[in-house]
């Protein structure tokens, strides 16, 4: 669930206070921005629709999204 992932990432970011952790914090915030983007949400909705109709054989949501976007070869 994207919303749950965002909550967990936000909680983790709050714990990153040391100067050497700021680069990681910035990267996590960038990922959070991607998760919140309309493009990501549209891709997620497309994948969920395919999964409900049984047209997607991928077991991993991130892999399935990547394959939808990048056009992975079929097995």
CHARMM internal coordinates of N, CA and C (Angstrom, degrees):
IC EDIT
DIST 1 N 1 CA 1.4564
DIST 1 CA 1 C 1.5223
ANGL 1 N 1 CA 1 C 109.26
DIST 1 C 2 N 1.3093
ANGL 1 CA 1 C 2 N 115.97
DIHE 1 N 1 CA 1 C 2 N 122.83
DIST 2 N 2 CA 1.4605
ANGL 1 C 2 N 2 CA 121.66
DIHE 1 CA 1 C 2 N 2 CA -176.31
DIST 2 CA 2 C 1.5248
ANGL 2 N 2 CA 2 C 112.01
DIHE 1 C 2 N 2 CA 2 C -61.69
DIST 2 C 3 N 1.3210
ANGL 2 CA 2 C 3 N 116.97
DIHE 2 N 2 CA 2 C 3 N -41.51
DIST 3 N 3 CA 1.4633
ANGL 2 C 3 N 3 CA 119.82
DIHE 2 CA 2 C 3 N 3 CA -179.34
DIST 3 CA 3 C 1.5192
ANGL 3 N 3 CA 3 C 111.40
DIHE 2 C 3 N 3 CA 3 C -61.58
DIST 3 C 4 N 1.3071
ANGL 3 CA 3 C 4 N 116.63
DIHE 3 N 3 CA 3 C 4 N -42.19
DIST 4 N 4 CA 1.4694
ANGL 3 C 4 N 4 CA 121.00
DIHE 3 CA 3 C 4 N 4 CA 178.91
DIST 4 CA 4 C 1.5302
ANGL 4 N 4 CA 4 C 110.33
DIHE 3 C 4 N 4 CA 4 C -65.52
DIST 4 C 5 N 1.3155
ANGL 4 CA 4 C 5 N 116.99
DIHE 4 N 4 CA 4 C 5 N -41.26
DIST 5 N 5 CA 1.4683
ANGL 4 C 5 N 5 CA 120.96
DIHE 4 CA 4 C 5 N 5 CA 178.06
DIST 5 CA 5 C 1.5271
ANGL 5 N 5 CA 5 C 110.37
DIHE 4 C 5 N 5 CA 5 C -61.34
DIST 5 C 6 N 1.3215
ANGL 5 CA 5 C 6 N 116.68
DIHE 5 N 5 CA 5 C 6 N -41.01
DIST 6 N 6 CA 1.4611
ANGL 5 C 6 N 6 CA 120.43
DIHE 5 CA 5 C 6 N 6 CA 179.06
DIST 6 CA 6 C 1.5229
ANGL 6 N 6 CA 6 C 111.49
DIHE 5 C 6 N 6 CA 6 C -64.03
DIST 6 C 7 N 1.3174
ANGL 6 CA 6 C 7 N 116.99
DIHE 6 N 6 CA 6 C 7 N -40.84
DIST 7 N 7 CA 1.4687
ANGL 6 C 7 N 7 CA 120.96
DIHE 6 CA 6 C 7 N 7 CA 178.26
DIST 7 CA 7 C 1.5243
ANGL 7 N 7 CA 7 C 109.89
DIHE 6 C 7 N 7 CA 7 C -62.22
DIST 7 C 8 N 1.3263
ANGL 7 CA 7 C 8 N 116.70
DIHE 7 N 7 CA 7 C 8 N -46.18
DIST 8 N 8 CA 1.4657
ANGL 7 C 8 N 8 CA 120.66
DIHE 7 CA 7 C 8 N 8 CA -179.19
DIST 8 CA 8 C 1.5282
ANGL 8 N 8 CA 8 C 111.55
DIHE 7 C 8 N 8 CA 8 C -64.48
DIST 8 C 9 N 1.3274
ANGL 8 CA 8 C 9 N 116.69
DIHE 8 N 8 CA 8 C 9 N -41.46
DIST 9 N 9 CA 1.4601
ANGL 8 C 9 N 9 CA 119.71
DIHE 8 CA 8 C 9 N 9 CA 178.61
DIST 9 CA 9 C 1.5238
ANGL 9 N 9 CA 9 C 111.12
DIHE 8 C 9 N 9 CA 9 C -64.91
DIST 9 C 10 N 1.3163
ANGL 9 CA 9 C 10 N 117.05
DIHE 9 N 9 CA 9 C 10 N -39.85
DIST 10 N 10 CA 1.4653
ANGL 9 C 10 N 10 CA 120.96
DIHE 9 CA 9 C 10 N 10 CA 178.19
DIST 10 CA 10 C 1.5252
ANGL 10 N 10 CA 10 C 110.82
DIHE 9 C 10 N 10 CA 10 C -63.23
DIST 10 C 11 N 1.3259
ANGL 10 CA 10 C 11 N 117.01
DIHE 10 N 10 CA 10 C 11 N -43.97
DIST 11 N 11 CA 1.4614
ANGL 10 C 11 N 11 CA 120.99
DIHE 10 CA 10 C 11 N 11 CA 178.14
DIST 11 CA 11 C 1.5310
ANGL 11 N 11 CA 11 C 110.50
DIHE 10 C 11 N 11 CA 11 C -61.20
DIST 11 C 12 N 1.3202
ANGL 11 CA 11 C 12 N 116.39
DIHE 11 N 11 CA 11 C 12 N -41.83
DIST 12 N 12 CA 1.4610
ANGL 11 C 12 N 12 CA 120.83
DIHE 11 CA 11 C 12 N 12 CA 179.55
DIST 12 CA 12 C 1.5305
ANGL 12 N 12 CA 12 C 110.36
DIHE 11 C 12 N 12 CA 12 C -65.13
DIST 12 C 13 N 1.3204
ANGL 12 CA 12 C 13 N 116.99
DIHE 12 N 12 CA 12 C 13 N -41.66
DIST 13 N 13 CA 1.4645
ANGL 12 C 13 N 13 CA 120.83
DIHE 12 CA 12 C 13 N 13 CA 179.68
DIST 13 CA 13 C 1.5259
ANGL 13 N 13 CA 13 C 111.98
DIHE 12 C 13 N 13 CA 13 C -60.11
DIST 13 C 14 N 1.3076
ANGL 13 CA 13 C 14 N 116.32
DIHE 13 N 13 CA 13 C 14 N -36.45
DIST 14 N 14 CA 1.4649
ANGL 13 C 14 N 14 CA 120.41
DIHE 13 CA 13 C 14 N 14 CA -179.97
DIST 14 CA 14 C 1.5227
ANGL 14 N 14 CA 14 C 111.86
DIHE 13 C 14 N 14 CA 14 C -62.99
DIST 14 C 15 N 1.3227
ANGL 14 CA 14 C 15 N 116.89
DIHE 14 N 14 CA 14 C 15 N -25.68
DIST 15 N 15 CA 1.4712
ANGL 14 C 15 N 15 CA 121.65
DIHE 14 CA 14 C 15 N 15 CA -179.82
DIST 15 CA 15 C 1.5241
ANGL 15 N 15 CA 15 C 112.61
DIHE 14 C 15 N 15 CA 15 C -83.49
DIST 15 C 16 N 1.3228
ANGL 15 CA 15 C 16 N 117.39
DIHE 15 N 15 CA 15 C 16 N -13.21
DIST 16 N 16 CA 1.4623
ANGL 15 C 16 N 16 CA 121.39
DIHE 15 CA 15 C 16 N 16 CA -177.67
DIST 16 CA 16 C 1.5280
ANGL 16 N 16 CA 16 C 109.22
DIHE 15 C 16 N 16 CA 16 C -88.32
DIST 16 C 17 N 1.3285
ANGL 16 CA 16 C 17 N 116.26
DIHE 16 N 16 CA 16 C 17 N 99.27
DIST 17 N 17 CA 1.4590
ANGL 16 C 17 N 17 CA 120.55
DIHE 16 CA 16 C 17 N 17 CA -175.31
DIST 17 CA 17 C 1.5222
ANGL 17 N 17 CA 17 C 113.22
DIHE 16 C 17 N 17 CA 17 C -121.03
DIST 17 C 18 N 1.3132
ANGL 17 CA 17 C 18 N 117.43
DIHE 17 N 17 CA 17 C 18 N -20.00
DIST 18 N 18 CA 1.4620
ANGL 17 C 18 N 18 CA 120.83
DIHE 17 CA 17 C 18 N 18 CA -177.61
DIST 18 CA 18 C 1.5238
ANGL 18 N 18 CA 18 C 109.50
DIHE 17 C 18 N 18 CA 18 C -71.97
DIST 18 C 19 N 1.3383
ANGL 18 CA 18 C 19 N 116.34
DIHE 18 N 18 CA 18 C 19 N 149.24
DIST 19 N 19 CA 1.4727
ANGL 18 C 19 N 19 CA 119.41
DIHE 18 CA 18 C 19 N 19 CA 179.71
DIST 19 CA 19 C 1.5260
ANGL 19 N 19 CA 19 C 112.92
DIHE 18 C 19 N 19 CA 19 C -56.40
DIST 19 C 20 N 1.3151
ANGL 19 CA 19 C 20 N 118.05
DIHE 19 N 19 CA 19 C 20 N -37.88
DIST 20 N 20 CA 1.4610
ANGL 19 C 20 N 20 CA 120.77
DIHE 19 CA 19 C 20 N 20 CA -178.81
DIST 20 CA 20 C 1.5353
ANGL 20 N 20 CA 20 C 112.74
DIHE 19 C 20 N 20 CA 20 C -72.60
DIST 20 C 21 N 1.3185
ANGL 20 CA 20 C 21 N 117.53
DIHE 20 N 20 CA 20 C 21 N -10.94
DIST 21 N 21 CA 1.4647
ANGL 20 C 21 N 21 CA 121.83
DIHE 20 CA 20 C 21 N 21 CA 179.02
DIST 21 CA 21 C 1.5358
ANGL 21 N 21 CA 21 C 112.90
DIHE 20 C 21 N 21 CA 21 C -94.83
DIST 21 C 22 N 1.3148
ANGL 21 CA 21 C 22 N 116.90
DIHE 21 N 21 CA 21 C 22 N -5.15
DIST 22 N 22 CA 1.4625
ANGL 21 C 22 N 22 CA 120.21
DIHE 21 CA 21 C 22 N 22 CA -174.05
DIST 22 CA 22 C 1.5271
ANGL 22 N 22 CA 22 C 113.15
DIHE 21 C 22 N 22 CA 22 C -69.15
DIST 22 C 23 N 1.3168
ANGL 22 CA 22 C 23 N 117.08
DIHE 22 N 22 CA 22 C 23 N -31.61
DIST 23 N 23 CA 1.4637
ANGL 22 C 23 N 23 CA 119.43
DIHE 22 CA 22 C 23 N 23 CA 177.36
DIST 23 CA 23 C 1.5343
ANGL 23 N 23 CA 23 C 109.62
DIHE 22 C 23 N 23 CA 23 C -66.73
DIST 23 C 24 N 1.3189
ANGL 23 CA 23 C 24 N 117.22
DIHE 23 N 23 CA 23 C 24 N -42.22
DIST 24 N 24 CA 1.4657
ANGL 23 C 24 N 24 CA 121.46
DIHE 23 CA 23 C 24 N 24 CA 176.47
DIST 24 CA 24 C 1.5208
ANGL 24 N 24 CA 24 C 110.22
DIHE 23 C 24 N 24 CA 24 C -62.86
DIST 24 C 25 N 1.3226
ANGL 24 CA 24 C 25 N 116.57
DIHE 24 N 24 CA 24 C 25 N -43.21
DIST 25 N 25 CA 1.4657
ANGL 24 C 25 N 25 CA 121.08
DIHE 24 CA 24 C 25 N 25 CA 179.13
DIST 25 CA 25 C 1.5308
ANGL 25 N 25 CA 25 C 110.66
DIHE 24 C 25 N 25 CA 25 C -59.75
DIST 25 C 26 N 1.3299
ANGL 25 CA 25 C 26 N 116.32
DIHE 25 N 25 CA 25 C 26 N -42.09
DIST 26 N 26 CA 1.4612
ANGL 25 C 26 N 26 CA 120.80
DIHE 25 CA 25 C 26 N 26 CA 178.96
DIST 26 CA 26 C 1.5276
ANGL 26 N 26 CA 26 C 110.83
DIHE 25 C 26 N 26 CA 26 C -63.65
DIST 26 C 27 N 1.3268
ANGL 26 CA 26 C 27 N 116.61
DIHE 26 N 26 CA 26 C 27 N -41.84
DIST 27 N 27 CA 1.4677
ANGL 26 C 27 N 27 CA 121.00
DIHE 26 CA 26 C 27 N 27 CA 179.44
DIST 27 CA 27 C 1.5252
ANGL 27 N 27 CA 27 C 110.88
DIHE 26 C 27 N 27 CA 27 C -64.89
DIST 27 C 28 N 1.3175
ANGL 27 CA 27 C 28 N 117.17
DIHE 27 N 27 CA 27 C 28 N -41.49
DIST 28 N 28 CA 1.4655
ANGL 27 C 28 N 28 CA 121.38
DIHE 27 CA 27 C 28 N 28 CA 179.44
DIST 28 CA 28 C 1.5281
ANGL 28 N 28 CA 28 C 109.68
DIHE 27 C 28 N 28 CA 28 C -64.50
DIST 28 C 29 N 1.3125
ANGL 28 CA 28 C 29 N 117.02
DIHE 28 N 28 CA 28 C 29 N -41.85
DIST 29 N 29 CA 1.4664
ANGL 28 C 29 N 29 CA 120.21
DIHE 28 CA 28 C 29 N 29 CA 178.54
DIST 29 CA 29 C 1.5293
ANGL 29 N 29 CA 29 C 111.07
DIHE 28 C 29 N 29 CA 29 C -63.23
DIST 29 C 30 N 1.3354
ANGL 29 CA 29 C 30 N 117.00
DIHE 29 N 29 CA 29 C 30 N -34.40
DIST 30 N 30 CA 1.4575
ANGL 29 C 30 N 30 CA 120.45
DIHE 29 CA 29 C 30 N 30 CA 177.30
DIST 30 CA 30 C 1.5251
ANGL 30 N 30 CA 30 C 110.06
DIHE 29 C 30 N 30 CA 30 C -65.69
DIST 30 C 31 N 1.3292
ANGL 30 CA 30 C 31 N 116.87
DIHE 30 N 30 CA 30 C 31 N -42.90
DIST 31 N 31 CA 1.4707
ANGL 30 C 31 N 31 CA 121.38
DIHE 30 CA 30 C 31 N 31 CA 177.33
DIST 31 CA 31 C 1.5237
ANGL 31 N 31 CA 31 C 109.91
DIHE 30 C 31 N 31 CA 31 C -62.36
DIST 31 C 32 N 1.3179
ANGL 31 CA 31 C 32 N 116.44
DIHE 31 N 31 CA 31 C 32 N -41.45
DIST 32 N 32 CA 1.4619
ANGL 31 C 32 N 32 CA 120.13
DIHE 31 CA 31 C 32 N 32 CA 178.54
DIST 32 CA 32 C 1.5255
ANGL 32 N 32 CA 32 C 110.76
DIHE 31 C 32 N 32 CA 32 C -61.09
DIST 32 C 33 N 1.3195
ANGL 32 CA 32 C 33 N 116.31
DIHE 32 N 32 CA 32 C 33 N -39.50
DIST 33 N 33 CA 1.4612
ANGL 32 C 33 N 33 CA 120.24
DIHE 32 CA 32 C 33 N 33 CA 177.17
DIST 33 CA 33 C 1.5152
ANGL 33 N 33 CA 33 C 111.98
DIHE 32 C 33 N 33 CA 33 C -62.62
DIST 33 C 34 N 1.3281
ANGL 33 CA 33 C 34 N 115.71
DIHE 33 N 33 CA 33 C 34 N -39.02
DIST 34 N 34 CA 1.4621
ANGL 33 C 34 N 34 CA 120.21
DIHE 33 CA 33 C 34 N 34 CA 177.64
DIST 34 CA 34 C 1.5219
ANGL 34 N 34 CA 34 C 109.82
DIHE 33 C 34 N 34 CA 34 C -64.57
DIST 34 C 35 N 1.3331
ANGL 34 CA 34 C 35 N 116.85
DIHE 34 N 34 CA 34 C 35 N -45.22
DIST 35 N 35 CA 1.4656
ANGL 34 C 35 N 35 CA 120.38
DIHE 34 CA 34 C 35 N 35 CA 179.59
DIST 35 CA 35 C 1.5257
ANGL 35 N 35 CA 35 C 111.25
DIHE 34 C 35 N 35 CA 35 C -59.56
DIST 35 C 36 N 1.3194
ANGL 35 CA 35 C 36 N 117.16
DIHE 35 N 35 CA 35 C 36 N -33.06
DIST 36 N 36 CA 1.4680
ANGL 35 C 36 N 36 CA 121.28
DIHE 35 CA 35 C 36 N 36 CA -178.37
DIST 36 CA 36 C 1.5330
ANGL 36 N 36 CA 36 C 112.68
DIHE 35 C 36 N 36 CA 36 C -83.85
DIST 36 C 37 N 1.3197
ANGL 36 CA 36 C 37 N 116.88
DIHE 36 N 36 CA 36 C 37 N -11.96
DIST 37 N 37 CA 1.4672
ANGL 36 C 37 N 37 CA 120.02
DIHE 36 CA 36 C 37 N 37 CA -174.97
DIST 37 CA 37 C 1.5238
ANGL 37 N 37 CA 37 C 111.92
DIHE 36 C 37 N 37 CA 37 C -67.56
DIST 37 C 38 N 1.3069
ANGL 37 CA 37 C 38 N 114.97
DIHE 37 N 37 CA 37 C 38 N 152.22
DIST 38 N 38 CA 1.4643
ANGL 37 C 38 N 38 CA 120.21
DIHE 37 CA 37 C 38 N 38 CA 179.34
DIST 38 CA 38 C 1.5279
ANGL 38 N 38 CA 38 C 110.94
DIHE 37 C 38 N 38 CA 38 C -67.41
DIST 38 C 39 N 1.3268
ANGL 38 CA 38 C 39 N 118.00
DIHE 38 N 38 CA 38 C 39 N -32.29
DIST 39 N 39 CA 1.4630
ANGL 38 C 39 N 39 CA 120.79
DIHE 38 CA 38 C 39 N 39 CA 178.30
DIST 39 CA 39 C 1.5282
ANGL 39 N 39 CA 39 C 110.25
DIHE 38 C 39 N 39 CA 39 C -64.39
DIST 39 C 40 N 1.3238
ANGL 39 CA 39 C 40 N 117.15
DIHE 39 N 39 CA 39 C 40 N -47.50
DIST 40 N 40 CA 1.4619
ANGL 39 C 40 N 40 CA 120.34
DIHE 39 CA 39 C 40 N 40 CA 179.52
DIST 40 CA 40 C 1.5207
ANGL 40 N 40 CA 40 C 110.35
DIHE 39 C 40 N 40 CA 40 C -61.93
DIST 40 C 41 N 1.3207
ANGL 40 CA 40 C 41 N 117.09
DIHE 40 N 40 CA 40 C 41 N -43.62
DIST 41 N 41 CA 1.4580
ANGL 40 C 41 N 41 CA 120.84
DIHE 40 CA 40 C 41 N 41 CA -179.79
DIST 41 CA 41 C 1.5315
ANGL 41 N 41 CA 41 C 110.99
DIHE 40 C 41 N 41 CA 41 C -62.81
DIST 41 C 42 N 1.3280
ANGL 41 CA 41 C 42 N 116.95
DIHE 41 N 41 CA 41 C 42 N -37.80
DIST 42 N 42 CA 1.4657
ANGL 41 C 42 N 42 CA 120.58
DIHE 41 CA 41 C 42 N 42 CA 178.05
DIST 42 CA 42 C 1.5270
ANGL 42 N 42 CA 42 C 110.34
DIHE 41 C 42 N 42 CA 42 C -66.86
DIST 42 C 43 N 1.3252
ANGL 42 CA 42 C 43 N 117.06
DIHE 42 N 42 CA 42 C 43 N -43.30
DIST 43 N 43 CA 1.4694
ANGL 42 C 43 N 43 CA 120.42
DIHE 42 CA 42 C 43 N 43 CA 177.89
DIST 43 CA 43 C 1.5262
ANGL 43 N 43 CA 43 C 110.77
DIHE 42 C 43 N 43 CA 43 C -63.28
DIST 43 C 44 N 1.3088
ANGL 43 CA 43 C 44 N 116.28
DIHE 43 N 43 CA 43 C 44 N -41.28
DIST 44 N 44 CA 1.4564
ANGL 43 C 44 N 44 CA 121.21
DIHE 43 CA 43 C 44 N 44 CA 178.62
DIST 44 CA 44 C 1.5206
ANGL 44 N 44 CA 44 C 110.28
DIHE 43 C 44 N 44 CA 44 C -62.64
DIST 44 C 45 N 1.3194
ANGL 44 CA 44 C 45 N 116.71
DIHE 44 N 44 CA 44 C 45 N -43.62
DIST 45 N 45 CA 1.4597
ANGL 44 C 45 N 45 CA 121.01
DIHE 44 CA 44 C 45 N 45 CA 178.11
DIST 45 CA 45 C 1.5119
ANGL 45 N 45 CA 45 C 111.57
DIHE 44 C 45 N 45 CA 45 C -63.21
DIST 45 C 46 N 1.3184
ANGL 45 CA 45 C 46 N 116.95
DIHE 45 N 45 CA 45 C 46 N -39.92
DIST 46 N 46 CA 1.4622
ANGL 45 C 46 N 46 CA 121.71
DIHE 45 CA 45 C 46 N 46 CA 177.99
DIST 46 CA 46 C 1.5211
ANGL 46 N 46 CA 46 C 110.79
DIHE 45 C 46 N 46 CA 46 C -63.35
DIST 46 C 47 N 1.3204
ANGL 46 CA 46 C 47 N 116.37
DIHE 46 N 46 CA 46 C 47 N -43.73
DIST 47 N 47 CA 1.4631
ANGL 46 C 47 N 47 CA 120.18
DIHE 46 CA 46 C 47 N 47 CA 179.67
DIST 47 CA 47 C 1.5262
ANGL 47 N 47 CA 47 C 110.87
DIHE 46 C 47 N 47 CA 47 C -65.07
DIST 47 C 48 N 1.3328
ANGL 47 CA 47 C 48 N 116.22
DIHE 47 N 47 CA 47 C 48 N -43.89
DIST 48 N 48 CA 1.4657
ANGL 47 C 48 N 48 CA 119.10
DIHE 47 CA 47 C 48 N 48 CA -179.92
DIST 48 CA 48 C 1.5245
ANGL 48 N 48 CA 48 C 110.74
DIHE 47 C 48 N 48 CA 48 C -61.28
DIST 48 C 49 N 1.3307
ANGL 48 CA 48 C 49 N 116.44
DIHE 48 N 48 CA 48 C 49 N -39.09
DIST 49 N 49 CA 1.4592
ANGL 48 C 49 N 49 CA 121.08
DIHE 48 CA 48 C 49 N 49 CA 179.21
DIST 49 CA 49 C 1.5328
ANGL 49 N 49 CA 49 C 109.58
DIHE 48 C 49 N 49 CA 49 C -63.98
DIST 49 C 50 N 1.3308
ANGL 49 CA 49 C 50 N 117.35
DIHE 49 N 49 CA 49 C 50 N -44.44
DIST 50 N 50 CA 1.4588
ANGL 49 C 50 N 50 CA 121.57
DIHE 49 CA 49 C 50 N 50 CA 178.37
DIST 50 CA 50 C 1.5258
ANGL 50 N 50 CA 50 C 110.90
DIHE 49 C 50 N 50 CA 50 C -62.75
DIST 50 C 51 N 1.3354
ANGL 50 CA 50 C 51 N 116.26
DIHE 50 N 50 CA 50 C 51 N -41.54
DIST 51 N 51 CA 1.4598
ANGL 50 C 51 N 51 CA 120.53
DIHE 50 CA 50 C 51 N 51 CA -178.93
DIST 51 CA 51 C 1.5271
ANGL 51 N 51 CA 51 C 110.82
DIHE 50 C 51 N 51 CA 51 C -64.00
DIST 51 C 52 N 1.3211
ANGL 51 CA 51 C 52 N 117.00
DIHE 51 N 51 CA 51 C 52 N -39.28
DIST 52 N 52 CA 1.4647
ANGL 51 C 52 N 52 CA 121.01
DIHE 51 CA 51 C 52 N 52 CA 178.60
DIST 52 CA 52 C 1.5154
ANGL 52 N 52 CA 52 C 112.03
DIHE 51 C 52 N 52 CA 52 C -65.15
DIST 52 C 53 N 1.3191
ANGL 52 CA 52 C 53 N 116.17
DIHE 52 N 52 CA 52 C 53 N -33.38
DIST 53 N 53 CA 1.4671
ANGL 52 C 53 N 53 CA 120.73
DIHE 52 CA 52 C 53 N 53 CA -178.68
DIST 53 CA 53 C 1.5250
ANGL 53 N 53 CA 53 C 112.73
DIHE 52 C 53 N 53 CA 53 C -91.49
DIST 53 C 54 N 1.3373
ANGL 53 CA 53 C 54 N 115.35
DIHE 53 N 53 CA 53 C 54 N 1.51
DIST 54 N 54 CA 1.4579
ANGL 53 C 54 N 54 CA 119.52
DIHE 53 CA 53 C 54 N 54 CA 177.28
DIST 54 CA 54 C 1.5060
ANGL 54 N 54 CA 54 C 114.85
DIHE 53 C 54 N 54 CA 54 C 72.22
DIST 54 C 55 N 1.3308
ANGL 54 CA 54 C 55 N 117.86
DIHE 54 N 54 CA 54 C 55 N 21.25
DIST 55 N 55 CA 1.4655
ANGL 54 C 55 N 55 CA 119.83
DIHE 54 CA 54 C 55 N 55 CA -179.21
DIST 55 CA 55 C 1.5222
ANGL 55 N 55 CA 55 C 112.20
DIHE 54 C 55 N 55 CA 55 C -94.42
DIST 55 C 56 N 1.3259
ANGL 55 CA 55 C 56 N 117.70
DIHE 55 N 55 CA 55 C 56 N -2.90
DIST 56 N 56 CA 1.4593
ANGL 55 C 56 N 56 CA 120.41
DIHE 55 CA 55 C 56 N 56 CA 178.62
DIST 56 CA 56 C 1.5184
ANGL 56 N 56 CA 56 C 109.00
DIHE 55 C 56 N 56 CA 56 C -114.66
DIST 56 C 57 N 1.3310
ANGL 56 CA 56 C 57 N 116.75
DIHE 56 N 56 CA 56 C 57 N 127.48
DIST 57 N 57 CA 1.4599
ANGL 56 C 57 N 57 CA 120.92
DIHE 56 CA 56 C 57 N 57 CA -179.27
DIST 57 CA 57 C 1.5250
ANGL 57 N 57 CA 57 C 111.80
DIHE 56 C 57 N 57 CA 57 C -101.38
DIST 57 C 58 N 1.3297
ANGL 57 CA 57 C 58 N 117.47
DIHE 57 N 57 CA 57 C 58 N 5.91
DIST 58 N 58 CA 1.4563
ANGL 57 C 58 N 58 CA 120.96
DIHE 57 CA 57 C 58 N 58 CA -177.75
DIST 58 CA 58 C 1.5266
ANGL 58 N 58 CA 58 C 110.12
DIHE 57 C 58 N 58 CA 58 C -76.16
DIST 58 C 59 N 1.3301
ANGL 58 CA 58 C 59 N 116.12
DIHE 58 N 58 CA 58 C 59 N 141.98
DIST 59 N 59 CA 1.4608
ANGL 58 C 59 N 59 CA 119.99
DIHE 58 CA 58 C 59 N 59 CA 179.78
DIST 59 CA 59 C 1.5124
ANGL 59 N 59 CA 59 C 112.16
DIHE 58 C 59 N 59 CA 59 C -93.12
DIST 59 C 60 N 1.3169
ANGL 59 CA 59 C 60 N 117.99
DIHE 59 N 59 CA 59 C 60 N -19.53
DIST 60 N 60 CA 1.4512
ANGL 59 C 60 N 60 CA 121.89
DIHE 59 CA 59 C 60 N 60 CA -176.93
DIST 60 CA 60 C 1.5187
ANGL 60 N 60 CA 60 C 110.21
DIHE 59 C 60 N 60 CA 60 C -114.01
DIST 60 C 61 N 1.3244
ANGL 60 CA 60 C 61 N 116.49
DIHE 60 N 60 CA 60 C 61 N 126.60
DIST 61 N 61 CA 1.4597
ANGL 60 C 61 N 61 CA 120.67
DIHE 60 CA 60 C 61 N 61 CA 179.78
DIST 61 CA 61 C 1.5191
ANGL 61 N 61 CA 61 C 111.68
DIHE 60 C 61 N 61 CA 61 C -59.20
DIST 61 C 62 N 1.3462
ANGL 61 CA 61 C 62 N 120.01
DIHE 61 N 61 CA 61 C 62 N -49.21
DIST 62 N 62 CA 1.4664
ANGL 61 C 62 N 62 CA 118.44
DIHE 61 CA 61 C 62 N 62 CA 179.42
DIST 62 CA 62 C 1.5293
ANGL 62 N 62 CA 62 C 112.87
DIHE 61 C 62 N 62 CA 62 C -60.07
DIST 62 C 63 N 1.3214
ANGL 62 CA 62 C 63 N 116.85
DIHE 62 N 62 CA 62 C 63 N -39.97
DIST 63 N 63 CA 1.4626
ANGL 62 C 63 N 63 CA 120.12
DIHE 62 CA 62 C 63 N 63 CA 178.26
DIST 63 CA 63 C 1.5194
ANGL 63 N 63 CA 63 C 109.93
DIHE 62 C 63 N 63 CA 63 C -65.13
DIST 63 C 64 N 1.3107
ANGL 63 CA 63 C 64 N 116.72
DIHE 63 N 63 CA 63 C 64 N -42.97
DIST 64 N 64 CA 1.4647
ANGL 63 C 64 N 64 CA 120.91
DIHE 63 CA 63 C 64 N 64 CA -179.62
DIST 64 CA 64 C 1.5210
ANGL 64 N 64 CA 64 C 110.82
DIHE 63 C 64 N 64 CA 64 C -63.09
DIST 64 C 65 N 1.3278
ANGL 64 CA 64 C 65 N 117.24
DIHE 64 N 64 CA 64 C 65 N -42.82
DIST 65 N 65 CA 1.4595
ANGL 64 C 65 N 65 CA 120.39
DIHE 64 CA 64 C 65 N 65 CA 178.84
DIST 65 CA 65 C 1.5205
ANGL 65 N 65 CA 65 C 110.48
DIHE 64 C 65 N 65 CA 65 C -64.22
DIST 65 C 66 N 1.3248
ANGL 65 CA 65 C 66 N 116.08
DIHE 65 N 65 CA 65 C 66 N -43.80
DIST 66 N 66 CA 1.4647
ANGL 65 C 66 N 66 CA 119.97
DIHE 65 CA 65 C 66 N 66 CA 178.82
DIST 66 CA 66 C 1.5202
ANGL 66 N 66 CA 66 C 110.32
DIHE 65 C 66 N 66 CA 66 C -60.73
DIST 66 C 67 N 1.3310
ANGL 66 CA 66 C 67 N 117.02
DIHE 66 N 66 CA 66 C 67 N -43.11
DIST 67 N 67 CA 1.4567
ANGL 66 C 67 N 67 CA 120.33
DIHE 66 CA 66 C 67 N 67 CA -179.89
DIST 67 CA 67 C 1.5216
ANGL 67 N 67 CA 67 C 111.50
DIHE 66 C 67 N 67 CA 67 C -67.20
DIST 67 C 68 N 1.3109
ANGL 67 CA 67 C 68 N 117.51
DIHE 67 N 67 CA 67 C 68 N -37.38
DIST 68 N 68 CA 1.4681
ANGL 67 C 68 N 68 CA 119.97
DIHE 67 CA 67 C 68 N 68 CA 176.84
DIST 68 CA 68 C 1.5268
ANGL 68 N 68 CA 68 C 110.25
DIHE 67 C 68 N 68 CA 68 C -62.34
DIST 68 C 69 N 1.3213
ANGL 68 CA 68 C 69 N 116.05
DIHE 68 N 68 CA 68 C 69 N -42.32
DIST 69 N 69 CA 1.4572
ANGL 68 C 69 N 69 CA 120.51
DIHE 68 CA 68 C 69 N 69 CA -177.21
DIST 69 CA 69 C 1.5273
ANGL 69 N 69 CA 69 C 111.20
DIHE 68 C 69 N 69 CA 69 C -74.77
DIST 69 C 70 N 1.3398
ANGL 69 CA 69 C 70 N 116.48
DIHE 69 N 69 CA 69 C 70 N -43.67
DIST 70 N 70 CA 1.4536
ANGL 69 C 70 N 70 CA 120.59
DIHE 69 CA 69 C 70 N 70 CA -173.42
DIST 70 CA 70 C 1.5237
ANGL 70 N 70 CA 70 C 113.60
DIHE 69 C 70 N 70 CA 70 C -91.29
DIST 70 C 71 N 1.3244
ANGL 70 CA 70 C 71 N 117.20
DIHE 70 N 70 CA 70 C 71 N -11.85
DIST 71 N 71 CA 1.4603
ANGL 70 C 71 N 71 CA 119.57
DIHE 70 CA 70 C 71 N 71 CA -179.78
DIST 71 CA 71 C 1.5150
ANGL 71 N 71 CA 71 C 112.67
DIHE 70 C 71 N 71 CA 71 C 71.97
DIST 71 C 72 N 1.3144
ANGL 71 CA 71 C 72 N 117.28
DIHE 71 N 71 CA 71 C 72 N 53.05
DIST 72 N 72 CA 1.4686
ANGL 71 C 72 N 72 CA 121.25
DIHE 71 CA 71 C 72 N 72 CA 179.49
DIST 72 CA 72 C 1.5279
ANGL 72 N 72 CA 72 C 110.47
DIHE 71 C 72 N 72 CA 72 C -60.12
DIST 72 C 73 N 1.3200
ANGL 72 CA 72 C 73 N 116.82
DIHE 72 N 72 CA 72 C 73 N 146.28
DIST 73 N 73 CA 1.4661
ANGL 72 C 73 N 73 CA 119.61
DIHE 72 CA 72 C 73 N 73 CA 178.28
DIST 73 CA 73 C 1.5218
ANGL 73 N 73 CA 73 C 110.86
DIHE 72 C 73 N 73 CA 73 C -65.46
DIST 73 C 74 N 1.3204
ANGL 73 CA 73 C 74 N 115.71
DIHE 73 N 73 CA 73 C 74 N 147.84
DIST 74 N 74 CA 1.4668
ANGL 73 C 74 N 74 CA 121.61
DIHE 73 CA 73 C 74 N 74 CA 178.06
DIST 74 CA 74 C 1.5147
ANGL 74 N 74 CA 74 C 109.74
DIHE 73 C 74 N 74 CA 74 C -77.43
DIST 74 C 75 N 1.3393
ANGL 74 CA 74 C 75 N 116.42
DIHE 74 N 74 CA 74 C 75 N 146.21
DIST 75 N 75 CA 1.4840
ANGL 74 C 75 N 75 CA 121.18
DIHE 74 CA 74 C 75 N 75 CA 178.27
DIST 75 CA 75 C 1.5082
ANGL 75 N 75 CA 75 C 110.93
DIHE 74 C 75 N 75 CA 75 C -71.69
END
COOR INIT
IC SEED 1 N 1 CA 1 C
IC BUILD
